[in-house]
Amino acid sequence: MRARLVLAALAVLAGGMVAARAQDRIQVGYAIAGDMLPLFVAAEQGYFTAHHVDVALTPLNVVSNGPAALMSDSLQISMGTPTLILQAVAGGIDIVAVSGESRHDPANDNVSIVARTGSGIQKPADFRGRKVGIPGLGATYDILFRKWLENNGVAPGDVTYVEITIPQTNDLLKSGTLDAAAATEPMRSRIVQDGSGYRVADFVVQISPDILAAIWMAKRSWAASHAREIAAFRAALADAIGFIASHRQEVSAIEVKYLKIASPSHPVYDLSLKAADLKVYQDIMLEMTLLAQPVALDSIVAKESK
């Protein structure tokens, strides 16, 4: 995994991403997923401006590029996942989590494993010998899907994993390139509505009924010198979360602008973050030998986010 992160860093440095255009502008990397809705709303409703922070948004087709982009200063804040930050820190990349963003909720979870229509996949055993699309190998959905397979008596090595970007998912299922994929909203709804696939299992919440989904992360040195900006960023997101709860029509229009489709459901948006939220993932990764040793969790959660 260390080699993978180094290669990603070289790719970014070679010319992958847009550099910050001004010293005081914060370039924020985001995923094409419903978890990012508070970010979009904060930008559209002027909450960043209201909190005196200049934010520019940059899409991340592959979330695992986030740590490298932070270290190269192409981004100052990036969307991330618990597994991604744990792997990055274990690999020597000095980044910290500066905020939570969303959580998985058993009553309304936003991610499922979906199977291609006609594939015949109905249960865990049916994934043996199949090609499964994952938006970021080594990222959250990859690791939790492998854990779900293992919990259901299927060796993770019996499945072929294909790294994809979220916007590709529907087309890759339609073409038969994939037998199944981990899909989050609003892509999951698009796949089902198009008839390209169907939901097999909400695998994440079957592992834990309360588990962190997305986070925000930054280079440690940048975070240490920009406490005010981080606080303002979180305050703007908090305002956006309040807006989402009471302005469905306006929120749907914002979703269409950024995600091309309005999601029928949203995850639980929660900016809080504590070391215990990461420990759930660390325990799984140690069990699956994806981490060689534990990471000092308290040291990678910025105190402003606790």
C-alpha positions as CSV (number, residue, x, y, z in Angstrom):
1,M,0.0,0.0,0.0
2,R,3.0,2.3,0.7
3,A,4.1,1.9,-3.0
4,R,0.5,2.7,-4.2
5,L,0.5,5.9,-2.2
6,V,3.9,6.9,-3.5
7,L,2.8,6.3,-7.1
8,A,-0.3,8.3,-6.6
9,A,1.8,11.2,-5.3
10,L,4.1,11.0,-8.3
11,A,1.1,11.1,-10.6
12,V,-0.3,14.2,-8.9
13,L,3.0,16.0,-9.0
14,A,3.4,15.1,-12.7
15,G,0.5,17.3,-13.5
16,G,-2.7,15.7,-12.4
17,M,-4.5,18.4,-10.4
18,V,-5.0,22.2,-10.3
19,A,-2.7,24.1,-8.0
20,A,-4.1,26.7,-5.6
21,R,-4.5,30.0,-7.5
22,A,-3.9,32.2,-4.4
23,Q,-2.3,31.6,-1.1
24,D,-5.5,32.3,0.8
25,R,-7.8,30.2,-1.4
26,I,-8.6,26.7,-0.1
27,Q,-8.8,24.1,-2.8
28,V,-11.2,21.3,-1.6
29,G,-11.3,17.9,-3.3
30,Y,-14.6,16.1,-3.3
31,A,-16.0,12.8,-4.5
32,I,-18.9,12.4,-6.9
33,A,-21.3,11.2,-4.2
34,G,-24.2,12.2,-2.1
35,D,-22.0,12.4,1.0
36,M,-20.6,15.6,-0.4
37,L,-24.0,17.4,-0.5
38,P,-23.2,19.8,2.5
39,L,-20.1,21.0,0.6
40,F,-22.2,21.8,-2.5
41,V,-24.9,23.5,-0.5
42,A,-22.4,25.6,1.4
43,A,-20.9,26.7,-1.9
44,E,-24.2,27.5,-3.6
45,Q,-25.8,29.2,-0.6
46,G,-22.8,31.4,0.2
47,Y,-22.0,29.9,3.6
48,F,-18.3,29.8,2.9
49,T,-18.3,33.5,2.1
50,A,-20.4,34.2,5.1
51,H,-17.8,32.6,7.3
52,H,-15.0,34.5,5.6
53,V,-13.3,31.6,3.9
54,D,-12.5,31.4,0.2
55,V,-13.1,27.8,-1.1
56,A,-12.7,26.4,-4.6
57,L,-14.1,22.9,-5.4
58,T,-12.1,20.2,-7.3
59,P,-13.6,16.8,-8.2
60,L,-11.7,13.7,-7.2
61,N,-12.7,10.8,-9.6
62,V,-10.5,8.5,-7.5
63,V,-10.6,9.3,-3.8
64,S,-7.3,7.6,-3.1
65,N,-5.6,10.5,-4.8
66,G,-6.5,12.8,-2.0
67,P,-3.5,12.2,0.4
68,A,-1.0,12.8,-2.4
69,A,-2.8,15.9,-3.5
70,L,-2.7,17.3,0.0
71,M,1.0,16.6,0.3
72,S,1.8,18.3,-3.0
73,D,-0.4,21.3,-2.0
74,S,-2.7,20.8,-4.9
75,L,-5.4,20.6,-2.3
76,Q,-5.6,22.0,1.2
77,I,-8.6,19.9,2.3
78,S,-9.7,16.7,0.8
79,M,-12.6,14.3,1.2
80,G,-11.4,11.0,2.6
81,T,-12.5,7.8,4.2
82,P,-11.3,6.2,7.5
83,T,-9.5,3.4,5.7
84,L,-7.7,5.8,3.4
85,I,-6.4,8.0,6.1
86,L,-5.3,5.0,8.2
87,Q,-3.4,3.5,5.2
88,A,-1.8,6.9,4.3
89,V,-0.6,7.6,7.9
90,A,0.7,4.0,8.2
91,G,2.6,4.6,4.9
92,G,4.3,7.7,6.3
93,I,2.0,10.4,4.9
94,D,1.5,13.1,7.5
95,I,-2.1,14.0,7.3
96,V,-4.9,14.5,9.9
97,A,-8.7,14.3,9.9
98,V,-10.1,17.7,10.4
99,S,-13.8,16.9,10.4
100,G,-16.4,14.2,10.0
101,E,-18.9,14.4,7.2
102,S,-21.3,11.5,7.1
103,R,-22.3,8.2,8.7
104,H,-24.0,5.0,7.6
105,D,-27.4,4.5,9.0
106,P,-29.2,1.1,9.0
107,A,-32.6,2.8,8.6
108,N,-31.5,4.7,5.5
109,D,-28.1,3.6,4.2
110,N,-26.8,5.1,1.1
111,V,-24.5,2.4,-0.2
112,S,-25.1,-1.1,-1.5
113,I,-23.5,-3.8,-3.5
114,V,-25.5,-3.9,-6.7
115,A,-25.5,-6.7,-9.3
116,R,-25.8,-6.4,-13.1
117,T,-29.3,-7.4,-14.3
118,G,-29.1,-10.9,-15.6
119,S,-26.0,-11.8,-13.5
120,G,-28.0,-14.1,-11.3
121,I,-26.2,-12.8,-8.1
122,Q,-28.5,-13.1,-5.1
123,K,-26.3,-14.0,-2.1
124,P,-22.7,-13.8,-1.0
125,A,-21.7,-17.1,-2.4
126,D,-22.7,-15.9,-5.9
127,F,-19.8,-13.5,-6.0
128,R,-17.2,-16.2,-6.3
129,G,-15.5,-15.8,-9.7
130,R,-17.2,-12.5,-10.4
131,K,-15.8,-9.1,-11.3
132,V,-16.8,-6.4,-8.8
133,G,-16.3,-2.7,-9.4
134,I,-14.9,-0.8,-6.4
135,P,-14.5,3.1,-6.4
136,G,-11.0,3.0,-4.9
137,L,-9.1,-0.2,-4.2
138,G,-8.0,-0.2,-0.6
139,A,-10.7,2.4,0.3
140,T,-13.6,1.9,2.6
141,Y,-16.0,0.1,0.3
142,D,-13.3,-2.3,-0.8
143,I,-12.3,-3.2,2.7
144,L,-15.8,-3.5,4.1
145,F,-17.0,-5.5,1.1
146,R,-14.2,-8.0,1.6
147,K,-15.0,-8.1,5.3
148,W,-18.7,-8.7,4.4
149,L,-17.7,-11.6,2.1
150,E,-15.5,-13.1,4.8
151,N,-18.3,-12.8,7.4
152,N,-20.6,-14.7,5.0
153,G,-18.1,-17.6,4.3
154,V,-16.7,-16.3,1.1
155,A,-12.9,-15.9,0.7
156,P,-12.2,-12.3,-0.5
157,G,-9.6,-13.7,-2.9
158,D,-12.3,-15.6,-4.8
159,V,-13.5,-12.3,-6.2
160,T,-11.9,-10.1,-8.9
161,Y,-11.9,-6.4,-7.9
162,V,-11.8,-3.7,-10.5
163,E,-11.0,-0.1,-9.5
164,I,-13.5,2.3,-11.1
165,T,-14.6,5.9,-10.8
166,I,-18.1,6.5,-9.5
167,P,-19.5,8.1,-12.7
168,Q,-18.4,4.9,-14.7
169,T,-20.4,2.5,-12.6
170,N,-23.7,2.4,-14.5
171,D,-22.0,2.1,-17.9
172,L,-19.7,-0.7,-16.8
173,L,-22.6,-2.7,-15.5
174,K,-24.7,-2.1,-18.7
175,S,-21.8,-3.2,-20.9
176,G,-21.3,-6.4,-18.9
177,T,-17.7,-5.4,-18.0
178,L,-18.7,-5.8,-14.3
179,D,-20.9,-8.4,-12.7
180,A,-21.5,-6.1,-9.6
181,A,-20.3,-2.9,-8.0
182,A,-20.3,-1.0,-4.7
183,A,-22.6,1.9,-5.4
184,T,-23.5,4.9,-3.3
185,E,-26.3,7.5,-3.8
186,P,-27.3,8.9,-6.2
187,M,-25.5,6.4,-8.5
188,R,-27.3,3.5,-6.8
189,S,-30.7,4.9,-7.7
190,R,-29.7,5.6,-11.3
191,I,-28.5,2.0,-11.7
192,V,-31.8,0.6,-10.4
193,Q,-34.0,3.1,-12.3
194,D,-32.1,2.4,-15.6
195,G,-32.6,-1.3,-15.1
196,S,-28.8,-1.9,-15.3
197,G,-28.7,-3.6,-11.9
198,Y,-30.4,-4.3,-8.6
199,R,-29.5,-4.1,-4.9
200,V,-28.1,-7.3,-3.4
201,A,-27.1,-6.1,0.1
202,D,-26.5,-3.0,2.2
203,F,-23.2,-4.6,3.2
204,V,-21.7,-1.8,5.2
205,V,-24.4,-1.6,7.9
206,Q,-24.4,-5.4,8.1
207,I,-20.9,-5.1,9.5
208,S,-21.7,-2.3,12.0
209,P,-25.0,-0.5,12.6
210,D,-23.2,2.8,13.4
211,I,-20.1,3.4,11.3
212,L,-18.3,6.5,9.9
213,A,-18.5,7.1,6.2
214,A,-16.8,10.2,4.8
215,I,-14.3,12.5,6.5
216,W,-12.4,15.7,5.7
217,M,-8.6,15.6,5.9
218,A,-5.6,18.0,5.5
219,K,-1.8,18.0,5.7
220,R,-0.8,18.2,9.3
221,S,1.4,21.3,8.9
222,W,-1.3,23.1,7.0
223,A,-4.0,22.2,9.5
224,A,-1.8,23.4,12.4
225,S,-1.4,26.8,10.8
226,H,-5.0,27.2,9.6
227,A,-7.2,26.5,12.6
228,R,-9.4,29.5,11.8
229,E,-10.0,28.4,8.2
230,I,-10.8,24.9,9.4
231,A,-13.3,26.2,11.9
232,A,-14.9,28.4,9.3
233,F,-15.1,25.5,6.9
234,R,-16.8,23.3,9.5
235,A,-19.2,26.2,10.4
236,A,-20.2,26.6,6.8
237,L,-20.9,22.8,6.5
238,A,-22.9,22.9,9.6
239,D,-25.1,25.7,8.1
240,A,-25.5,23.7,5.0
241,I,-26.6,20.6,6.9
242,G,-29.3,22.7,8.6
243,F,-30.4,24.0,5.1
244,I,-30.6,20.4,3.7
245,A,-33.0,19.4,6.5
246,S,-35.6,22.0,5.5
247,H,-35.2,23.0,1.8
248,R,-35.8,19.8,-0.2
249,Q,-36.6,21.4,-3.5
250,E,-33.6,23.8,-3.5
251,V,-31.3,20.9,-2.4
252,S,-32.5,18.7,-5.2
253,A,-31.6,21.4,-7.7
254,I,-28.1,21.6,-6.2
255,E,-27.7,17.8,-6.4
256,V,-28.6,17.8,-10.1
257,K,-26.1,20.6,-10.7
258,Y,-23.2,18.6,-9.1
259,L,-24.3,15.0,-9.4
260,K,-26.6,15.1,-12.4
261,I,-29.4,13.4,-10.4
262,A,-31.3,14.2,-7.2
263,S,-31.0,11.4,-4.6
264,P,-34.1,9.9,-3.0
265,S,-32.3,9.7,0.3
266,H,-29.3,11.2,2.1
267,P,-26.8,9.8,4.6
268,V,-26.7,11.1,8.1
269,Y,-24.5,14.2,7.9
270,D,-22.4,14.5,11.1
271,L,-19.3,16.7,11.4
272,S,-18.2,15.1,14.7
273,L,-15.2,12.7,14.7
274,K,-13.4,10.8,17.4
275,A,-10.7,8.2,17.6
276,A,-13.2,5.5,18.3
277,D,-14.8,6.1,14.9
278,L,-11.5,5.1,13.3
279,K,-10.8,2.2,15.6
280,V,-13.7,0.2,14.1
281,Y,-11.9,0.3,10.8
282,Q,-8.4,-0.2,12.2
283,D,-9.6,-3.4,14.0
284,I,-10.9,-4.8,10.7
285,M,-7.8,-3.8,8.8
286,L,-5.5,-5.4,11.4
287,E,-7.6,-8.6,11.3
288,M,-7.3,-8.7,7.5
289,T,-3.6,-7.9,7.7
290,L,-4.1,-4.6,5.7
291,L,-2.2,-2.8,8.4
292,A,1.0,-4.2,9.9
293,Q,0.5,-2.5,13.2
294,P,-1.9,-0.1,15.0
295,V,-1.8,3.6,14.2
296,A,-1.9,6.2,17.0
297,L,-5.5,7.2,16.4
298,D,-5.6,10.2,18.7
299,S,-2.7,11.8,16.8
300,I,-4.5,11.8,13.5
301,V,-7.8,13.4,14.6
302,A,-7.2,17.1,14.8
303,K,-8.5,18.5,18.1
304,E,-10.8,21.0,16.3
305,S,-12.8,18.0,14.9
306,K,-13.4,16.3,18.2
